[in-house]
């Protein structure tokens, strides 16, 4: 599993109520990224992405702007150890 990378992500801005999680799910499936995405009580969207470097980078590029209707002000990204997730889930 050494070719897999993982990132924990927090997206700030107007990112709830605009279909961000479900759009992220579609983008993750298309990119071949495993993990999850959820709305947080503070108005952010939090996610965990796992996959090849190229796939994770593709999804990170997408979250920088999100779906139509979203306004992304800032994205925090932390490199973490992959934990072998399979599939992508909306929480």
The first five atom37 places (N, CA, C, CB, O) and aatype in JSON, in Angstrom:
{
  "aatype": [20, 20, 20, 20, 20, 20, 20, 20, 20, 20, 20, 20, 20, 20, 20, 20, 20, 20, 20, 20, 20, 20, 20, 20, 20, 20, 20, 20, 20, 20, 20, 20, 20, 20, 20, 20, 20, 20, 20, 20, 20, 20, 20, 20, 20, 20, 20, 20, 20, 20, 20, 20, 20, 20, 20, 20, 20, 20, 20, 20, 20, 20, 20, 20, 20, 20, 20, 20, 20, 20, 20, 20, 20, 20, 20, 20, 20, 20, 20, 20, 20, 20, 20, 20, 20, 20, 20, 20, 20, 20, 20],
  "atom_mask": [
    [1, 1, 1, 1, 1],
    [1, 1, 1, 1, 1],
    [1, 1, 1, 1, 1],
    [1, 1, 1, 1, 1],
    [1, 1, 1, 1, 1],
    [1, 1, 1, 1, 1],
    [1, 1, 1, 1, 1],
    [1, 1, 1, 1, 1],
    [1, 1, 1, 1, 1],
    [1, 1, 1, 1, 1],
    [1, 1, 1, 1, 1],
    [1, 1, 1, 1, 1],
    [1, 1, 1, 1, 1],
    [1, 1, 1, 1, 1],
    [1, 1, 1, 1, 1],
    [1, 1, 1, 1, 1],
    [1, 1, 1, 1, 1],
    [1, 1, 1, 1, 1],
    [1, 1, 1, 1, 1],
    [1, 1, 1, 1, 1],
    [1, 1, 1, 1, 1],
    [1, 1, 1, 1, 1],
    [1, 1, 1, 1, 1],
    [1, 1, 1, 1, 1],
    [1, 1, 1, 1, 1],
    [1, 1, 1, 1, 1],
    [1, 1, 1, 1, 1],
    [1, 1, 1, 1, 1],
    [1, 1, 1, 1, 1],
    [1, 1, 1, 1, 1],
    [1, 1, 1, 1, 1],
    [1, 1, 1, 1, 1],
    [1, 1, 1, 1, 1],
    [1, 1, 1, 1, 1],
    [1, 1, 1, 1, 1],
    [1, 1, 1, 1, 1],
    [1, 1, 1, 1, 1],
    [1, 1, 1, 1, 1],
    [1, 1, 1, 1, 1],
    [1, 1, 1, 1, 1],
    [1, 1, 1, 1, 1],
    [1, 1, 1, 1, 1],
    [1, 1, 1, 1, 1],
    [1, 1, 1, 1, 1],
    [1, 1, 1, 1, 1],
    [1, 1, 1, 1, 1],
    [1, 1, 1, 1, 1],
    [1, 1, 1, 1, 1],
    [1, 1, 1, 1, 1],
    [1, 1, 1, 1, 1],
    [1, 1, 1, 1, 1],
    [1, 1, 1, 1, 1],
    [1, 1, 1, 1, 1],
    [1, 1, 1, 1, 1],
    [1, 1, 1, 1, 1],
    [1, 1, 1, 1, 1],
    [1, 1, 1, 1, 1],
    [1, 1, 1, 1, 1],
    [1, 1, 1, 1, 1],
    [1, 1, 1, 1, 1],
    [1, 1, 1, 1, 1],
    [1, 1, 1, 1, 1],
    [1, 1, 1, 1, 1],
    [1, 1, 1, 1, 1],
    [1, 1, 1, 1, 1],
    [1, 1, 1, 1, 1],
    [1, 1, 1, 1, 1],
    [1, 1, 1, 1, 1],
    [1, 1, 1, 1, 1],
    [1, 1, 1, 1, 1],
    [1, 1, 1, 1, 1],
    [1, 1, 1, 1, 1],
    [1, 1, 1, 1, 1],
    [1, 1, 1, 1, 1],
    [1, 1, 1, 1, 1],
    [1, 1, 1, 1, 1],
    [1, 1, 1, 1, 1],
    [1, 1, 1, 1, 1],
    [1, 1, 1, 1, 1],
    [1, 1, 1, 1, 1],
    [1, 1, 1, 1, 1],
    [1, 1, 1, 1, 1],
    [1, 1, 1, 1, 1],
    [1, 1, 1, 1, 1],
    [1, 1, 1, 1, 1],
    [1, 1, 1, 1, 1],
    [1, 1, 1, 1, 1],
    [1, 1, 1, 1, 1],
    [1, 1, 1, 1, 1],
    [1, 1, 1, 1, 1],
    [1, 1, 1, 1, 1]
  ],
  "atom_positions": [
    [[0.82, -1.19, 0.0], [0.0, 0.0, 0.0], [0.87, 1.26, 0.0], [-0.94, -0.01, 1.2], [0.37, 2.35, 0.28]],
    [[2.13, 1.14, -0.3], [3.04, 2.29, -0.25], [2.76, 3.31, -1.33], [4.46, 1.82, -0.35], [3.19, 4.46, -1.21]],
    [[2.05, 2.92, -2.4], [1.76, 3.89, -3.46], [0.52, 4.71, -3.15], [1.58, 3.17, -4.79], [0.13, 5.58, -3.94]],
    [[-0.11, 4.47, -2.02], [-1.29, 5.24, -1.61], [-0.87, 6.38, -0.71], [-2.32, 4.33, -0.88], [0.05, 6.27, 0.09]],
    [[-1.58, 7.49, -0.88], [-1.38, 8.65, -0.03], [-2.72, 9.02, 0.6], [-0.79, 9.85, -0.83], [-3.78, 8.62, 0.11]],
    [[-2.66, 9.78, 1.68], [-3.9, 10.19, 2.33], [-3.78, 11.64, 2.8], [-4.24, 9.27, 3.53], [-2.7, 12.09, 3.19]],
    [[-4.9, 12.35, 2.74], [-4.97, 13.73, 3.19], [-6.26, 13.94, 3.97], [-4.88, 14.71, 2.0], [-7.32, 13.47, 3.58]],
    [[-6.14, 14.66, 5.08], [-7.31, 15.16, 5.8], [-7.5, 16.6, 5.36], [-7.13, 15.05, 7.37], [-6.54, 17.38, 5.31]],
    [[-8.73, 16.97, 5.06], [-9.03, 18.25, 4.44], [-10.15, 18.95, 5.21], [-9.42, 18.06, 2.96], [-11.12, 18.31, 5.63]],
    [[-10.01, 20.26, 5.4], [-11.09, 21.08, 5.95], [-11.3, 22.23, 4.97], [-10.75, 21.61, 7.41], [-10.36, 22.97, 4.66]],
    [[-12.53, 22.38, 4.48], [-12.86, 23.39, 3.5], [-13.69, 24.48, 4.18], [-13.63, 22.78, 2.29], [-14.73, 24.19, 4.78]],
    [[-13.23, 25.72, 4.09], [-13.89, 26.87, 4.7], [-14.55, 27.72, 3.62], [-12.89, 27.72, 5.53], [-14.06, 27.79, 2.5]],
    [[-15.65, 28.36, 3.98], [-16.35, 29.25, 3.06], [-17.84, 28.94, 3.08], [-15.8, 29.12, 1.62], [-18.36, 28.45, 4.08]],
    [[-18.5, 29.23, 1.99], [-19.92, 28.88, 1.86], [-19.97, 27.52, 1.18], [-20.72, 29.97, 1.04], [-20.1, 27.42, -0.04]],
    [[-19.87, 26.47, 2.0], [-19.69, 25.13, 1.47], [-20.75, 24.14, 1.96], [-18.33, 24.61, 1.82], [-20.7, 22.96, 1.61]],
    [[-21.7, 24.61, 2.76], [-22.81, 23.76, 3.17], [-24.09, 24.27, 2.51], [-22.96, 23.74, 4.73], [-24.27, 25.47, 2.31]],
    [[-24.96, 23.34, 2.17], [-26.23, 23.7, 1.53], [-26.1, 23.98, 0.05], [-26.8, 24.9, 2.21], [-27.01, 24.54, -0.56]],
    [[-24.97, 23.6, -0.53], [-24.74, 23.85, -1.97], [-24.42, 22.56, -2.72], [-23.59, 24.85, -2.15], [-23.98, 22.61, -3.87]],
    [[-24.64, 21.41, -2.09], [-24.36, 20.12, -2.73], [-22.9, 19.73, -2.72], [-24.85, 20.16, -4.13], [-22.47, 18.9, -3.52]],
    [[-22.13, 20.33, -1.83], [-20.68, 20.08, -1.82], [-20.36, 18.6, -1.57], [-20.0, 20.95, -0.74], [-19.56, 18.01, -2.29]],
    [[-20.98, 18.0, -0.55], [-20.66, 16.62, -0.2], [-20.99, 15.65, -1.33], [-21.4, 16.21, 1.06], [-20.19, 14.77, -1.64]],
    [[-22.14, 15.8, -1.93], [-22.54, 14.85, -2.97], [-21.74, 15.07, -4.26], [-24.04, 14.98, -3.26], [-21.44, 14.12, -4.98]],
    [[-21.4, 16.32, -4.55], [-20.53, 16.59, -5.69], [-19.13, 16.03, -5.43], [-20.45, 18.11, -5.97], [-18.5, 15.49, -6.34]],
    [[-18.67, 16.16, -4.19], [-17.36, 15.62, -3.83], [-17.36, 14.09, -3.99], [-16.99, 16.01, -2.38], [-16.38, 13.51, -4.45]],
    [[-18.46, 13.47, -3.61], [-18.58, 12.01, -3.77], [-18.45, 11.62, -5.24], [-19.93, 11.52, -3.22], [-17.72, 10.68, -5.56]],
    [[-19.14, 12.32, -6.13], [-19.04, 12.03, -7.57], [-17.62, 12.24, -8.07], [-20.01, 12.93, -8.36], [-17.1, 11.42, -8.83]],
    [[-16.98, 13.34, -7.65], [-15.61, 13.62, -8.09], [-14.64, 12.56, -7.56], [-15.18, 15.02, -7.61], [-13.72, 12.15, -8.27]],
    [[-14.84, 12.14, -6.32], [-13.97, 11.11, -5.73], [-14.11, 9.8, -6.49], [-14.31, 10.9, -4.24], [-13.12, 9.14, -6.79]],
    [[-15.34, 9.41, -6.8], [-15.57, 8.19, -7.58], [-14.88, 8.29, -8.94], [-17.07, 7.93, -7.76], [-14.24, 7.33, -9.38]],
    [[-15.02, 9.43, -9.6], [-14.42, 9.62, -10.92], [-12.89, 9.57, -10.85], [-14.88, 10.95, -11.52], [-12.24, 9.08, -11.77]],
    [[-12.32, 10.08, -9.75], [-10.87, 10.12, -9.61], [-10.29, 8.83, -9.05], [-10.47, 11.28, -8.72], [-9.09, 8.6, -9.11]],
    [[-11.16, 7.97, -8.5], [-10.68, 6.74, -7.88], [-10.13, 6.96, -6.47], [-9.61, 6.11, -8.74], [-9.17, 6.31, -6.06]],
    [[-10.75, 7.89, -5.74], [-10.31, 8.22, -4.39], [-11.26, 7.57, -3.37], [-10.26, 9.75, -4.18], [-12.48, 7.62, -3.53]],
    [[-10.69, 6.98, -2.34], [-11.45, 6.41, -1.24], [-11.49, 7.42, -0.11], [-10.84, 5.07, -0.77], [-10.66, 8.33, -0.05]],
    [[-12.46, 7.27, 0.81], [-12.51, 8.14, 1.98], [-13.92, 8.55, 2.33], [-11.69, 9.37, 1.74], [-14.86, 7.77, 2.16]],
    [[-14.07, 9.77, 2.83], [-15.37, 10.27, 3.27], [-15.38, 11.78, 3.24], [-15.69, 9.76, 4.69], [-14.34, 12.43, 3.12]],
    [[-16.6, 12.34, 3.34], [-16.8, 13.79, 3.41], [-17.98, 14.05, 4.33], [-17.04, 14.41, 1.98], [-18.96, 13.31, 4.3]],
    [[-17.9, 15.11, 5.15], [-18.99, 15.42, 6.08], [-19.11, 16.92, 6.32], [-18.79, 14.69, 7.4], [-18.13, 17.66, 6.19]],
    [[-20.32, 17.35, 6.67], [-20.55, 18.72, 7.14], [-20.2, 18.77, 8.62], [-22.03, 19.17, 6.89], [-20.48, 17.83, 9.36]],
    [[-19.59, 19.87, 9.05], [-19.25, 20.06, 10.45], [-20.15, 21.13, 11.05], [-17.76, 20.44, 10.61], [-20.72, 21.95, 10.33]],
    [[-20.27, 21.14, 12.36], [-21.13, 22.1, 13.05], [-20.66, 23.54, 12.89], [-21.21, 21.76, 14.53], [-21.46, 24.48, 13.01]],
    [[-19.37, 23.73, 12.6], [-18.84, 25.09, 12.46], [-19.01, 25.66, 11.06], [-17.37, 25.11, 12.83], [-18.52, 26.75, 10.77]],
    [[-19.71, 24.94, 10.16], [-19.97, 25.42, 8.81], [-18.95, 24.98, 7.78], [-20.03, 26.89, 8.82], [-19.08, 25.3, 6.6]],
    [[-17.92, 24.25, 8.21], [-16.93, 23.75, 7.27], [-17.36, 22.39, 6.73], [-15.55, 23.65, 7.94], [-18.31, 21.78, 7.23]],
    [[-16.64, 21.94, 5.71], [-16.76, 20.57, 5.23], [-15.42, 19.91, 5.51], [-17.13, 20.51, 3.68], [-14.36, 20.45, 5.19]],
    [[-15.47, 18.72, 6.12], [-14.26, 17.97, 6.46], [-14.25, 16.7, 5.6], [-14.21, 17.63, 8.0], [-15.3, 16.12, 5.34]],
    [[-13.06, 16.29, 5.18], [-12.96, 15.09, 4.34], [-11.65, 14.36, 4.58], [-13.1, 15.47, 2.86], [-10.68, 14.91, 5.1]],
    [[-11.65, 13.1, 4.19], [-10.46, 12.26, 4.21], [-10.35, 11.63, 2.83], [-10.51, 11.16, 5.36], [-11.29, 10.98, 2.37]],
    [[-9.22, 11.83, 2.15], [-9.0, 11.29, 0.81], [-7.84, 10.31, 0.84], [-8.73, 12.43, -0.2], [-6.8, 10.58, 1.44]],
    [[-8.01, 9.16, 0.18], [-6.95, 8.17, 0.03], [-6.92, 7.68, -1.4], [-7.14, 6.99, 1.0], [-7.96, 7.46, -2.02]],
    [[-5.7, 7.51, -1.93], [-5.55, 6.97, -3.27], [-4.16, 7.27, -3.78], [-6.6, 7.54, -4.21], [-3.26, 7.62, -3.01]],
    [[-3.99, 7.13, -5.09], [-2.7, 7.47, -5.7], [-2.47, 8.97, -5.58], [-2.65, 7.02, -7.19], [-3.41, 9.73, -5.38]],
    [[-1.23, 9.38, -5.69], [-0.91, 10.81, -5.6], [-1.7, 11.6, -6.64], [0.6, 11.05, -5.8], [-2.24, 12.66, -6.33]],
    [[-1.78, 11.08, -7.86], [-2.48, 11.78, -8.93], [-3.97, 11.91, -8.63], [-2.28, 11.05, -10.26], [-4.57, 12.97, -8.86]],
    [[-4.57, 10.84, -8.1], [-6.0, 10.87, -7.81], [-6.3, 11.83, -6.67], [-6.5, 9.46, -7.45], [-7.25, 12.61, -6.74]],
    [[-5.49, 11.79, -5.61], [-5.71, 12.68, -4.47], [-5.49, 14.13, -4.9], [-4.76, 12.32, -3.3], [-6.26, 15.01, -4.52]],
    [[-4.45, 14.39, -5.69], [-4.21, 15.75, -6.18], [-5.36, 16.26, -7.03], [-2.92, 15.79, -6.98], [-5.72, 17.43, -6.96]],
    [[-5.94, 15.37, -7.83], [-7.09, 15.76, -8.67], [-8.25, 16.2, -7.79], [-7.52, 14.58, -9.59], [-8.9, 17.2, -8.08]],
    [[-8.52, 15.46, -6.72], [-9.63, 15.81, -5.84], [-9.32, 17.07, -5.04], [-9.95, 14.66, -4.9], [-10.22, 17.88, -4.79]],
    [[-8.07, 17.24, -4.63], [-7.68, 18.47, -3.93], [-7.87, 19.69, -4.82], [-6.23, 18.38, -3.46], [-8.28, 20.75, -4.35]],
    [[-7.57, 19.55, -6.11], [-7.78, 20.65, -7.05], [-9.26, 20.99, -7.15], [-7.22, 20.3, -8.44], [-9.64, 22.16, -7.24]],
    [[-10.1, 19.95, -7.15], [-11.54, 20.19, -7.24], [-12.06, 20.9, -5.99], [-12.29, 18.86, -7.43], [-12.84, 21.85, -6.12]],
    [[-11.64, 20.48, -4.78], [-12.19, 21.11, -3.57], [-11.76, 22.56, -3.43], [-11.75, 20.34, -2.34], [-12.38, 23.31, -2.68]],
    [[-10.73, 22.97, -4.15], [-10.29, 24.37, -4.09], [-11.36, 25.32, -4.61], [-9.0, 24.54, -4.89], [-11.34, 26.51, -4.29]],
    [[-12.3, 24.81, -5.41], [-13.4, 25.66, -5.9], [-14.76, 25.03, -5.61], [-13.26, 25.9, -7.4], [-15.75, 25.76, -5.47]],
    [[-14.84, 23.71, -5.5], [-16.1, 23.04, -5.18], [-17.11, 23.12, -6.3], [-16.69, 23.61, -3.94], [-16.77, 23.51, -7.42]],
    [[-18.36, 22.77, -6.01], [-19.4, 22.79, -7.03], [-19.92, 24.2, -7.28], [-20.56, 21.88, -6.62], [-19.61, 25.13, -6.53]],
    [[-20.69, 24.33, -8.33], [-21.36, 25.61, -8.6], [-22.18, 26.0, -7.38], [-22.26, 25.52, -9.88], [-22.87, 25.15, -6.8]],
    [[-22.12, 27.23, -6.99], [-22.87, 27.7, -5.83], [-22.04, 27.76, -4.56], [-24.05, 26.83, -5.6], [-22.42, 28.43, -3.6]],
    [[-20.91, 27.07, -4.55], [-20.03, 27.12, -3.38], [-19.09, 28.31, -3.48], [-19.22, 25.8, -3.24], [-18.77, 28.78, -4.57]],
    [[-18.65, 28.78, -2.32], [-17.59, 29.78, -2.28], [-16.53, 29.24, -1.31], [-18.13, 31.21, -1.83], [-16.74, 29.22, -0.1]],
    [[-15.41, 28.81, -1.87], [-14.33, 28.27, -1.05], [-13.38, 29.4, -0.72], [-13.59, 27.11, -1.78], [-12.78, 30.0, -1.61]],
    [[-13.24, 29.69, 0.57], [-12.33, 30.73, 1.03], [-10.94, 30.2, 1.35], [-12.91, 31.42, 2.25], [-9.94, 30.87, 1.12]],
    [[-10.91, 28.97, 1.88], [-9.63, 28.42, 2.32], [-9.76, 26.91, 2.46], [-9.17, 29.05, 3.68], [-10.82, 26.4, 2.83]],
    [[-8.68, 26.2, 2.14], [-8.64, 24.74, 2.29], [-7.42, 24.38, 3.12], [-8.61, 24.02, 0.9], [-6.29, 24.72, 2.76]],
    [[-7.65, 23.69, 4.23], [-6.56, 23.17, 5.05], [-6.32, 21.73, 4.65], [-6.88, 23.29, 6.58], [-7.26, 20.95, 4.54]],
    [[-5.06, 21.37, 4.41], [-4.73, 20.01, 4.0], [-3.6, 19.49, 4.88], [-4.32, 19.97, 2.49], [-2.56, 20.13, 5.02]],
    [[-3.83, 18.34, 5.48], [-2.81, 17.68, 6.29], [-2.5, 16.32, 5.7], [-3.27, 17.54, 7.76], [-3.42, 15.55, 5.39]],
    [[-1.22, 16.01, 5.54], [-0.8, 14.69, 5.09], [-0.91, 13.73, 6.27], [0.65, 14.72, 4.51], [-0.4, 14.01, 7.35]],
    [[-1.58, 12.61, 6.05], [-1.76, 11.6, 7.09], [-1.44, 10.23, 6.49], [-3.22, 11.64, 7.67], [-1.28, 10.09, 5.28]],
    [[-1.34, 9.25, 7.35], [-1.08, 7.88, 6.9], [-2.37, 7.27, 6.34], [-0.53, 7.01, 8.06], [-3.43, 7.42, 6.95]],
    [[-2.29, 6.59, 5.21], [-3.47, 5.88, 4.7], [-3.88, 4.79, 5.7], [-3.18, 5.26, 3.29], [-3.03, 4.18, 6.34]],
    [[-5.18, 4.57, 5.81], [-5.65, 3.51, 6.71], [-6.4, 2.42, 5.98], [-6.53, 4.1, 7.79], [-7.09, 1.61, 6.59]],
    [[-6.27, 2.4, 4.65], [-6.81, 1.3, 3.87], [-8.3, 1.36, 3.6], [-6.5, 0.05, 4.54], [-8.94, 0.33, 3.42]],
    [[-8.86, 2.55, 3.58], [-10.29, 2.69, 3.31], [-10.63, 2.18, 1.92], [-10.72, 4.16, 3.46], [-9.8, 2.17, 1.01]],
    [[-11.87, 1.76, 1.79], [-12.37, 1.29, 0.51], [-13.7, 1.98, 0.23], [-12.51, -0.26, 0.5], [-14.61, 1.94, 1.06]],
    [[-13.82, 2.61, -0.92], [-15.03, 3.33, -1.27], [-15.02, 4.74, -0.73], [-16.24, 2.6, -0.75], [-14.14, 5.1, 0.06]],
    [[-15.98, 5.53, -1.15], [-16.09, 6.91, -0.68], [-17.49, 7.11, -0.14], [-15.78, 7.92, -1.82], [-18.47, 6.73, -0.77]],
    [[-17.59, 7.73, 1.04], [-18.86, 7.84, 1.74], [-19.19, 9.27, 2.14], [-18.85, 6.96, 2.97], [-18.31, 10.04, 2.53]],
    [[-20.45, 9.61, 2.04], [-20.94, 10.9, 2.55], [-21.46, 10.64, 3.95], [-22.08, 11.52, 1.62], [-22.27, 9.74, 4.18]],
    [[-20.97, 11.44, 4.88], [-21.41, 11.29, 6.28], [-22.41, 12.36, 6.62], [-20.22, 11.34, 7.25], [-22.9, 12.41, 7.75]]
  ]
}
